[in-house]
Amino acid sequence: MTYVCDMNALTCDVVIPHAQDLGAGPVATIHVPHRVPIGFHGNWIPDSELEQQRKATGL
């Protein structure tokens, strides 16, 4: 999963490729109607770790 930005239109798409056939093009594209900042990233963690972090920070 990645995102592709059109800096002229100030829009982005989240693109999900087929993991076993990258050349086939995306299996899904999600249009984001605004620009996503360059360097944007995310992290995937288990729910249990997220809950531990919430408790530790008092959230």
Order of alpha helices (4+ residues) and beta strands (2+ residues): beta-beta-beta-alpha
